[in-house]
């Protein structure tokens, strides 16, 4: 993993987010790109919004497709091992209490998008840190599909664009899940990414939270 945990920890502490141009070693990155592009149409499922009882599919909000990653595939496992190193490092430096990581590939067909949203409602989710890795070679701004990140919403505060990220191969975005509204603009060609969340164990009963 070529990512600097010290740099990530410092940025999260000061800004709450970081954009890293080349976050992973080439072998891991190339393996993920090969894996995501080899998935058949039948393996993808329509993405939804909400969790558990509130889960629903709403094409007006998001129109991408997803495939959950597991330790069972070697390419996916290599990425999950890197995330485990990052989890341990951030816990050591920032005492975040990160418990585990869950993630999925996402593909945006031409014309797909994801409207502005927050990954975790404050105090109502155990997802605390979001990670997005892009897997698109030769992407340009003309291809659309950019990630727009906005400042944390405050009453009476005019929301302005804070960061625009082109989903180029190898770029990674890490940010506090509750803090930043963000959206994916309409993609003008097939777009691939890997999105995941570090979770905390928010169970009050002493049992471990399930990875939904």
C-alpha positions as CSV (number, residue, x, y, z in Angstrom):
1,X,0.0,0.0,0.0
2,X,1.5,3.3,-1.1
3,X,-0.8,5.4,1.0
4,X,0.8,7.3,3.9
5,X,-1.3,6.6,7.1
6,X,0.3,9.6,8.8
7,X,-0.9,11.9,5.9
8,X,-4.4,10.4,6.0
9,X,-4.6,10.8,9.8
10,X,-3.4,14.4,9.7
11,X,-5.9,15.4,7.0
12,X,-8.8,13.7,8.7
13,X,-7.9,15.5,11.9
14,X,-7.6,18.9,10.3
15,X,-10.0,18.8,7.4
16,X,-12.1,15.7,7.8
17,X,-11.2,14.4,4.3
18,X,-8.4,13.7,1.9
19,X,-8.0,13.1,-1.8
20,X,-5.0,10.8,-2.7
21,X,-4.0,10.6,-6.4
22,X,-2.2,7.2,-6.1
23,X,-3.2,5.4,-3.0
24,X,-2.5,1.7,-3.7
25,X,0.3,-0.4,-5.1
26,X,0.0,-1.2,-8.8
27,X,-0.5,-4.9,-8.3
28,X,-3.5,-4.4,-6.0
29,X,-4.9,-1.6,-8.2
30,X,-4.5,-3.6,-11.4
31,X,-6.0,-6.6,-9.8
32,X,-9.1,-4.7,-8.7
33,X,-9.5,-3.2,-12.2
34,X,-9.3,-6.6,-13.8
35,X,-11.8,-8.0,-11.3
36,X,-14.4,-5.3,-11.7
37,X,-14.4,-5.3,-15.5
38,X,-14.7,-9.1,-15.5
39,X,-18.0,-9.2,-13.6
40,X,-20.9,-10.3,-15.7
41,X,-24.1,-8.3,-16.0
42,X,-25.9,-10.9,-13.9
43,X,-23.5,-10.4,-11.0
44,X,-24.4,-6.7,-10.5
45,X,-27.5,-5.6,-8.5
46,X,-29.3,-2.3,-8.6
47,X,-28.2,-0.1,-5.8
48,X,-30.6,1.3,-3.2
49,X,-30.8,3.9,-0.5
50,X,-31.3,3.5,3.2
51,X,-30.5,0.5,5.4
52,X,-32.5,-2.4,6.8
53,X,-36.2,-1.4,7.2
54,X,-35.7,1.9,5.3
55,X,-33.9,0.3,2.3
56,X,-35.5,1.0,-1.1
57,X,-34.4,1.3,-4.7
58,X,-35.0,4.8,-6.0
59,X,-33.7,5.6,-9.5
60,X,-34.4,9.3,-9.0
61,X,-31.7,9.3,-6.3
62,X,-29.2,6.8,-7.6
63,X,-29.0,4.7,-10.7
64,X,-25.7,2.8,-10.3
65,X,-25.2,-1.0,-9.8
66,X,-23.2,-2.7,-7.1
67,X,-21.3,-5.9,-6.2
68,X,-20.2,-6.5,-2.6
69,X,-16.6,-7.6,-2.1
70,X,-15.4,-10.4,0.1
71,X,-12.3,-12.2,1.3
72,X,-13.1,-15.1,-1.0
73,X,-11.6,-13.4,-4.1
74,X,-7.8,-12.8,-4.2
75,X,-8.0,-9.4,-5.7
76,X,-10.7,-8.2,-3.4
77,X,-8.9,-9.8,-0.4
78,X,-5.7,-7.9,-1.2
79,X,-7.6,-4.6,-1.1
80,X,-9.3,-5.6,2.2
81,X,-5.9,-6.4,3.7
82,X,-4.8,-2.8,2.8
83,X,-7.9,-1.5,4.5
84,X,-7.1,-3.5,7.6
85,X,-3.6,-1.8,7.7
86,X,-5.3,1.6,7.3
87,X,-7.9,0.7,10.0
88,X,-5.2,-0.2,12.5
89,X,-3.1,2.8,11.7
90,X,-6.0,5.3,12.1
91,X,-7.1,3.7,15.3
92,X,-3.6,4.0,16.7
93,X,-3.2,7.7,15.7
94,X,-6.8,9.0,16.0
95,X,-8.5,6.6,18.5
96,X,-11.4,6.3,16.1
97,X,-12.5,2.9,17.3
98,X,-12.9,1.6,13.7
99,X,-14.2,-2.0,14.0
100,X,-14.3,-3.4,10.5
101,X,-14.7,-2.5,6.8
102,X,-17.5,-3.3,4.3
103,X,-17.4,-2.4,0.7
104,X,-18.7,-2.9,-2.8
105,X,-17.8,-2.3,-6.4
106,X,-20.0,0.2,-8.1
107,X,-20.6,0.7,-11.8
108,X,-22.3,3.7,-13.4
109,X,-23.6,3.0,-16.9
110,X,-23.8,5.9,-19.3
111,X,-26.4,8.4,-17.9
112,X,-26.2,7.1,-14.3
113,X,-25.8,9.3,-11.3
114,X,-26.1,9.6,-7.5
115,X,-27.8,12.7,-6.2
116,X,-26.5,14.6,-3.2
117,X,-26.6,12.6,0.0
118,X,-24.7,11.9,3.3
119,X,-23.3,8.4,3.9
120,X,-24.4,8.3,7.5
121,X,-27.0,10.3,9.4
122,X,-25.5,11.8,12.5
123,X,-25.9,9.4,15.5
124,X,-28.0,6.9,13.5
125,X,-25.3,4.8,11.7
126,X,-22.2,2.9,12.6
127,X,-20.5,3.9,9.4
128,X,-18.0,6.6,10.4
129,X,-15.3,6.8,7.7
130,X,-16.0,6.5,3.9
131,X,-13.5,5.3,1.3
132,X,-13.9,5.6,-2.5
133,X,-11.3,4.2,-4.9
134,X,-11.6,4.9,-8.7
135,X,-10.9,2.2,-11.3
136,X,-11.2,4.1,-14.6
137,X,-8.3,4.4,-17.0
138,X,-8.0,7.4,-19.3
139,X,-10.9,9.3,-17.6
140,X,-11.3,13.0,-18.4
141,X,-13.6,15.8,-17.2
142,X,-15.6,15.5,-20.4
143,X,-16.6,12.0,-19.4
144,X,-18.6,13.4,-16.5
145,X,-19.1,11.2,-13.4
146,X,-17.2,13.6,-11.1
147,X,-17.6,13.4,-7.4
148,X,-18.7,16.7,-5.8
149,X,-18.0,17.2,-2.1
150,X,-19.7,19.9,-0.1
151,X,-19.0,21.4,3.3
152,X,-20.9,20.2,6.3
153,X,-24.4,21.7,6.4
154,X,-25.0,24.4,8.9
155,X,-28.1,26.4,9.5
156,X,-28.0,29.7,7.7
157,X,-24.7,28.7,5.9
158,X,-24.7,28.9,2.1
159,X,-23.4,25.6,0.8
160,X,-20.7,25.9,-1.8
161,X,-18.7,23.3,-3.6
162,X,-15.6,22.3,-1.6
163,X,-14.0,19.6,-3.8
164,X,-14.4,18.2,-7.4
165,X,-12.8,14.8,-8.0
166,X,-12.3,13.3,-11.4
167,X,-12.7,9.5,-11.0
168,X,-9.3,8.6,-12.5
169,X,-7.6,5.3,-12.0
170,X,-6.0,5.0,-8.6
171,X,-7.5,8.1,-7.0
172,X,-8.9,7.5,-3.5
173,X,-11.1,9.8,-1.4
174,X,-11.4,9.2,2.4
175,X,-13.8,11.3,4.5
176,X,-15.9,11.4,7.6
177,X,-19.2,9.7,6.7
178,X,-21.5,12.0,8.8
179,X,-19.9,15.3,7.8
180,X,-19.8,15.8,4.0
181,X,-22.8,15.8,1.6
182,X,-21.6,14.6,-1.8
183,X,-22.9,13.5,-5.2
184,X,-21.9,11.8,-8.4
185,X,-22.6,13.7,-11.6
186,X,-24.1,12.0,-14.6
187,X,-21.6,9.7,-16.2
188,X,-21.1,9.9,-19.9
189,X,-19.4,6.5,-20.2
190,X,-19.1,3.3,-18.1
191,X,-17.6,4.3,-14.7
192,X,-16.2,2.0,-12.1
193,X,-15.3,2.5,-8.4
194,X,-15.0,0.7,-5.1
195,X,-16.8,2.3,-2.2
196,X,-16.6,1.2,1.4
197,X,-17.0,2.2,5.0
198,X,-15.1,1.7,8.2
199,X,-17.6,0.9,10.9
200,X,-17.7,1.1,14.7
201,X,-19.5,-1.4,16.9
202,X,-22.4,0.6,18.1
203,X,-24.2,-2.3,19.8
204,X,-25.5,-1.6,23.3
205,X,-26.0,-5.3,24.1
206,X,-22.4,-6.4,23.9
207,X,-23.0,-8.2,20.6
208,X,-21.2,-7.4,17.5
209,X,-23.1,-5.4,14.9
210,X,-23.8,-7.3,11.7
211,X,-22.3,-6.0,8.4
212,X,-25.5,-5.2,6.5
